[in-house]
Amino acid sequence: MERIMKAQALRDNRAAGYMSSKKTMEINPKNPIMEELRKRADADLVLLLYESKFIKKIVKMIGDKLSRTPLSVAPNLVGMHSQVERINLWLQRWSTDVGTLVICGMSGIGKTTITKIVYNSNFRIFEGSSFLENIKEVSYQPNGLVQIQTQLLSDILNGRKTKISNVSEGLIKIEDAISSKRVLLVLDDVDHMDQLDAVFQMKDRFYPGSKIIITTRRARLLKAHQVTEVYAVETLTQKESLELFSWHAFGQDHPIEDYIEYSEKLVDHCRGLPLISSQSFRFFFVGGKHMSMEKCIGEVRSYSKW
């Protein structure tokens, strides 16, 4: 009996010691074990919060990229793929500099179409992108430059509308938007220095690695600005012009048998310009009647003079 009582007393003492130790650990903030556990818990919490923010950022970036859609491009493209590849090589060349490329050439040579293909192939590798089409036309409208700036901001901010009262205010807001993300910006059909000044005045504000592409008929306008590279668009060969014409006129890559000679003579007057080659088929039939070769060629000549 005495042994049983001693064993019970020993168990009670151990339990009391354990509870006393546990109480000390809970109450004493200086306890080294509790301090170490607290440090580890804080570190795990910080890591968890960091991972959560990182995941949210990745999800937002993916969502922003998926919300941007490709531009519409005409089908049956001929003679442009090699030119697109050369521009893609420049665009995909990694650099911390802000790169500027000017794509120049006469009207109808395919500057905008080539640039759209390049844009569609690459815009998702950038955090933000904007394709500002027909700048010449839009800039001459009332508050045209403000319209351009508003569109640029909306594109870069993934559709978020921003009110701009004047060009100066627009510049400030655009500088803020482009300084925090790598962007691809296309300025299509630029023909006046003022249209470029609004962009080049803030070139130093672009985030490193951003790219600017400008299409213009007037390459001389750009001499006053820093331009990384200039690319002159090439005209189509005779064979390419005939193929493009045939796609639009006959729905295949070559003329139908009865129109081979007719088509070849017509294409001779298209000057290797894709726009004219693709539109000349309209002169085949006027008012439901077949136009003579002489009249058709005359119409193509007139059309190609604009």
VEXDREN-2710 file (C-alpha; in Angstrom, 1 decimal):
% VEXDREN-2710
k/r/px/py/pz
1/MET/0.0/0.0/0.0
2/GLU/2.8/2.3/0.9
3/ARG/4.5/1.7/-2.5
4/ILE/1.2/2.5/-4.3
5/MET/0.9/5.8/-2.4
6/LYS/4.6/6.7/-3.2
7/ALA/4.0/6.0/-6.9
8/GLN/0.9/8.1/-7.0
9/ALA/2.7/11.0/-5.3
10/LEU/5.5/10.7/-7.8
11/ARG/3.0/10.9/-10.7
12/ASP/1.3/13.9/-9.1
13/ASN/4.7/15.7/-8.7
14/ARG/5.6/15.1/-12.4
15/ALA/2.2/16.4/-13.6
16/ALA/2.5/19.4/-11.4
17/GLY/5.9/20.1/-12.8
18/TYR/4.7/19.7/-16.3
19/MET/1.8/22.1/-15.8
20/SER/4.1/24.6/-14.0
21/SER/6.6/24.4/-16.9
22/LYS/3.7/24.8/-19.5
23/LYS/2.4/27.8/-17.5
24/THR/5.8/29.3/-17.4
25/MET/6.2/28.9/-21.2
26/GLU/2.8/30.5/-21.8
27/ILE/3.3/33.4/-19.4
28/ASN/7.0/34.2/-19.8
29/PRO/7.5/35.9/-23.2
30/LYS/11.3/35.6/-22.8
31/ASN/11.2/31.8/-22.8
32/PRO/13.7/30.8/-25.5
33/ILE/11.6/28.0/-26.8
34/MET/8.6/30.2/-27.2
35/GLU/10.7/32.9/-28.7
36/GLU/12.1/30.5/-31.4
37/LEU/8.6/29.2/-32.1
38/ARG/7.3/32.8/-32.5
39/LYS/10.1/33.7/-34.9
40/ARG/9.4/30.6/-37.0
41/ALA/5.7/31.4/-37.0
42/ASP/6.4/35.0/-38.1
43/ALA/8.7/33.9/-40.9
44/ASP/6.1/31.4/-42.1
45/LEU/3.4/34.0/-42.1
46/VAL/5.6/36.5/-44.0
47/LEU/6.4/33.8/-46.6
48/LEU/2.7/32.9/-46.9
49/LEU/1.8/36.5/-47.4
50/TYR/4.5/37.0/-50.0
51/GLU/3.5/33.8/-51.9
52/SER/-0.1/35.0/-51.8
53/LYS/0.7/38.4/-53.2
54/PHE/3.0/36.8/-55.8
55/ILE/0.3/34.4/-56.9
56/LYS/-2.2/37.3/-57.2
57/LYS/0.3/39.3/-59.2
58/ILE/0.8/36.4/-61.6
59/VAL/-2.9/35.8/-62.0
60/LYS/-3.4/39.5/-62.7
61/MET/-0.6/39.6/-65.3
62/ILE/-2.1/36.5/-67.1
63/GLY/-5.6/38.1/-66.9
64/ASP/-4.3/41.4/-68.3
65/LYS/-2.6/39.6/-71.2
66/LEU/-5.6/37.4/-72.0
67/SER/-7.9/40.5/-72.0
68/ARG/-6.0/42.0/-74.9
69/THR/-7.1/40.7/-78.3
70/PRO/-5.3/40.5/-81.6
71/LEU/-6.0/43.0/-84.4
72/SER/-8.0/42.1/-87.5
73/VAL/-5.8/41.4/-90.5
74/ALA/-6.9/40.8/-94.1
75/PRO/-6.6/37.2/-95.4
76/ASN/-4.5/36.0/-98.3
77/LEU/-1.3/37.8/-97.4
78/VAL/1.4/37.5/-100.0
79/GLY/5.0/38.7/-99.9
80/MET/4.9/39.9/-96.3
81/HIS/6.1/36.9/-94.2
82/SER/9.8/37.4/-94.8
83/GLN/9.5/41.1/-93.9
84/VAL/7.5/40.3/-90.8
85/GLU/10.3/37.9/-89.7
86/ARG/13.0/40.6/-90.0
87/ILE/11.0/43.0/-87.9
88/ASN/10.2/40.2/-85.3
89/LEU/13.9/39.6/-84.9
90/TRP/14.4/43.2/-83.9
91/LEU/11.4/43.2/-81.6
92/GLN/12.3/40.0/-79.8
93/ARG/15.9/41.0/-79.3
94/TRP/16.2/41.6/-75.5
95/SER/17.6/44.9/-74.4
96/THR/17.2/47.2/-71.4
97/ASP/17.1/50.1/-73.9
98/VAL/13.8/51.6/-75.2
99/GLY/13.9/50.5/-78.8
100/THR/12.4/52.6/-81.6
101/LEU/11.8/51.2/-85.1
102/VAL/10.4/53.3/-88.1
103/ILE/8.7/51.4/-90.8
104/CYS/8.5/53.6/-93.9
105/GLY/7.2/53.4/-97.4
106/MET/4.7/54.8/-99.9
107/SER/0.9/54.6/-99.5
108/GLY/-0.5/51.1/-100.1
109/ILE/2.8/49.3/-99.8
110/GLY/1.6/47.4/-96.7
111/LYS/3.1/49.2/-93.7
112/THR/0.1/48.9/-91.5
113/THR/-0.7/45.3/-92.5
114/ILE/2.9/44.2/-91.8
115/THR/2.9/46.1/-88.5
116/LYS/-0.4/44.5/-87.4
117/ILE/1.0/41.0/-88.1
118/VAL/4.1/41.9/-86.0
119/TYR/1.9/43.3/-83.2
120/ASN/-0.3/40.2/-83.1
121/SER/2.8/37.9/-82.9
122/ASN/4.4/39.8/-80.0
123/PHE/2.0/41.9/-77.9
124/ARG/1.5/39.2/-75.3
125/ILE/5.2/39.1/-74.4
126/PHE/4.8/42.7/-73.1
127/GLU/3.0/43.7/-69.9
128/GLY/1.1/46.4/-71.8
129/SER/0.5/47.2/-75.5
130/SER/-1.3/49.8/-77.7
131/PHE/-1.8/50.0/-81.5
132/LEU/-2.8/53.6/-82.4
133/GLU/-4.1/53.4/-85.9
134/ASN/-4.6/56.3/-88.4
135/ILE/-2.8/58.9/-86.3
136/LYS/-2.7/61.3/-89.2
137/GLU/-6.5/61.2/-89.6
138/VAL/-7.4/61.2/-85.9
139/SER/-4.9/64.0/-85.0
140/TYR/-6.6/66.5/-87.4
141/GLN/-10.0/66.0/-85.7
142/PRO/-11.1/68.3/-82.9
143/ASN/-9.0/67.4/-79.8
144/GLY/-7.4/64.7/-81.9
145/LEU/-4.2/64.4/-79.9
146/VAL/-6.3/64.1/-76.7
147/GLN/-8.2/61.3/-78.4
148/ILE/-5.0/59.5/-79.2
149/GLN/-3.7/59.9/-75.6
150/THR/-7.0/58.6/-74.2
151/GLN/-6.8/55.6/-76.4
152/LEU/-3.2/54.9/-75.4
153/LEU/-4.0/55.1/-71.7
154/SER/-7.0/52.9/-72.1
155/ASP/-4.9/50.3/-73.9
156/ILE/-2.0/50.4/-71.4
157/LEU/-4.4/50.3/-68.4
158/ASN/-6.3/47.3/-69.9
159/GLY/-9.5/49.1/-70.7
160/ARG/-9.7/51.4/-67.7
161/LYS/-11.1/54.8/-68.9
162/THR/-9.2/57.9/-67.9
163/LYS/-10.4/61.4/-68.5
164/ILE/-7.9/63.8/-70.1
165/SER/-8.7/67.6/-70.4
166/ASN/-5.6/68.6/-72.5
167/VAL/-2.4/67.3/-74.1
168/SER/-0.2/68.4/-71.1
169/GLU/-2.4/66.5/-68.6
170/GLY/-2.4/63.5/-70.9
171/LEU/1.4/63.5/-71.0
172/ILE/1.6/63.3/-67.2
173/LYS/-0.8/60.4/-67.0
174/ILE/0.8/58.5/-69.8
175/GLU/4.3/59.0/-68.2
176/ASP/3.0/57.4/-65.0
177/ALA/1.4/54.5/-66.9
178/ILE/4.4/53.6/-69.1
179/SER/7.0/54.0/-66.3
180/SER/5.9/50.9/-64.4
181/LYS/5.6/48.2/-67.1
182/ARG/7.3/47.0/-70.3
183/VAL/5.1/48.1/-73.2
184/LEU/4.8/47.7/-77.0
185/LEU/3.5/50.9/-78.6
186/VAL/2.7/51.3/-82.3
187/LEU/2.1/54.7/-83.9
188/ASP/0.5/54.1/-87.3
189/ASP/0.5/56.6/-90.1
190/VAL/2.5/59.5/-88.5
191/ASP/3.0/62.5/-90.9
192/HIS/3.7/65.5/-88.7
193/MET/6.3/66.4/-86.1
194/ASP/3.7/67.3/-83.4
195/GLN/2.4/63.8/-83.5
196/LEU/5.8/62.5/-82.6
197/ASP/6.8/65.1/-80.1
198/ALA/4.0/64.0/-77.8
199/VAL/5.7/60.6/-77.5
200/PHE/9.4/61.3/-77.8
201/GLN/9.3/64.0/-75.1
202/MET/8.7/61.2/-72.7
203/LYS/10.9/58.5/-74.2
204/ASP/13.1/58.5/-71.1
205/ARG/10.1/57.6/-69.0
206/PHE/9.4/54.3/-70.8
207/TYR/10.1/51.2/-68.7
208/PRO/13.4/49.5/-69.8
209/GLY/12.9/47.0/-72.6
210/SER/9.8/48.8/-74.0
211/LYS/9.5/49.0/-77.8
212/ILE/8.1/51.8/-80.1
213/ILE/7.1/51.1/-83.7
214/ILE/6.2/54.0/-86.0
215/THR/4.8/53.7/-89.5
216/THR/5.1/56.7/-91.9
217/ARG/5.4/57.8/-95.5
218/ARG/7.8/60.6/-94.4
219/ALA/10.9/59.1/-93.0
220/ARG/12.6/62.6/-93.1
221/LEU/10.4/63.7/-90.2
222/LEU/12.3/61.4/-87.9
223/LYS/15.7/62.9/-88.4
224/ALA/15.2/65.2/-85.4
225/HIS/14.5/62.3/-83.1
226/GLN/16.5/59.3/-81.8
227/VAL/15.6/56.3/-83.8
228/THR/17.1/52.9/-83.2
229/GLU/16.4/51.5/-86.7
230/VAL/14.6/52.2/-89.9
231/TYR/13.0/49.5/-92.1
232/ALA/11.9/50.3/-95.7
233/VAL/9.0/48.1/-96.8
234/GLU/9.6/46.3/-100.1
235/THR/7.2/46.3/-103.0
236/LEU/5.8/43.0/-104.3
237/THR/7.5/41.1/-107.1
238/GLN/5.5/40.6/-110.3
239/LYS/4.8/37.0/-109.3
240/GLU/3.6/38.1/-105.8
241/SER/1.4/40.8/-107.3
242/LEU/-0.2/38.3/-109.6
243/GLU/-0.8/35.8/-106.8
244/LEU/-2.4/38.5/-104.6
245/PHE/-4.6/39.8/-107.4
246/SER/-5.7/36.2/-108.2
247/TRP/-6.7/35.4/-104.7
248/HIS/-9.1/38.4/-104.7
249/ALA/-10.3/38.1/-108.3
250/PHE/-10.5/34.3/-108.7
251/GLY/-10.3/32.9/-105.1
252/GLN/-7.1/31.0/-105.9
253/ASP/-3.4/31.7/-106.2
254/HIS/-3.3/32.0/-110.0
255/PRO/-5.6/33.4/-112.8
256/ILE/-8.2/31.2/-114.4
257/GLU/-7.2/30.1/-117.9
258/ASP/-9.2/32.6/-119.9
259/TYR/-7.8/35.5/-117.9
260/ILE/-4.1/34.8/-117.6
261/GLU/-2.9/37.4/-120.1
262/TYR/-5.5/39.9/-119.0
263/SER/-4.4/39.5/-115.4
264/GLU/-0.7/39.8/-116.1
265/LYS/-1.2/43.1/-118.0
266/LEU/-3.4/44.5/-115.3
267/VAL/-0.8/43.6/-112.6
268/ASP/1.9/45.4/-114.6
269/HIS/0.2/48.6/-113.6
270/CYS/-0.1/47.9/-109.9
271/ARG/3.5/49.1/-109.2
272/GLY/4.1/46.2/-106.7
273/LEU/1.7/47.8/-104.2
274/PRO/-0.4/45.2/-102.3
275/LEU/-3.3/47.6/-101.8
276/ILE/-3.7/48.2/-105.6
277/SER/-3.0/44.5/-106.4
278/SER/-5.8/43.4/-104.0
279/GLN/-8.3/46.0/-105.2
280/SER/-7.8/45.9/-109.0
281/PHE/-10.2/43.0/-109.4
282/ARG/-13.1/45.4/-108.8
283/PHE/-12.5/46.8/-112.3
284/PHE/-13.2/43.5/-114.0
285/PHE/-16.9/44.0/-113.8
286/VAL/-18.8/47.3/-113.6
287/GLY/-22.5/47.3/-113.5
288/GLY/-22.6/43.6/-114.2
289/LYS/-20.7/43.9/-117.4
290/HIS/-17.1/42.9/-118.2
291/MET/-14.9/46.0/-118.7
292/SER/-12.5/46.1/-121.6
293/MET/-8.8/45.6/-120.9
294/GLU/-8.0/49.2/-122.0
295/LYS/-10.7/50.7/-119.6
296/CYS/-9.7/48.4/-116.8
297/ILE/-6.0/49.3/-117.1
298/GLY/-7.0/53.0/-117.2
299/GLU/-9.0/52.7/-114.0
300/VAL/-6.0/50.9/-112.3
301/ARG/-3.7/53.7/-113.4
302/SER/-6.0/56.4/-112.0
303/TYR/-6.5/54.4/-108.8
304/SER/-2.8/54.0/-108.3
305/LYS/-2.1/57.8/-108.5
306/TRP/-3.7/58.7/-105.1
END
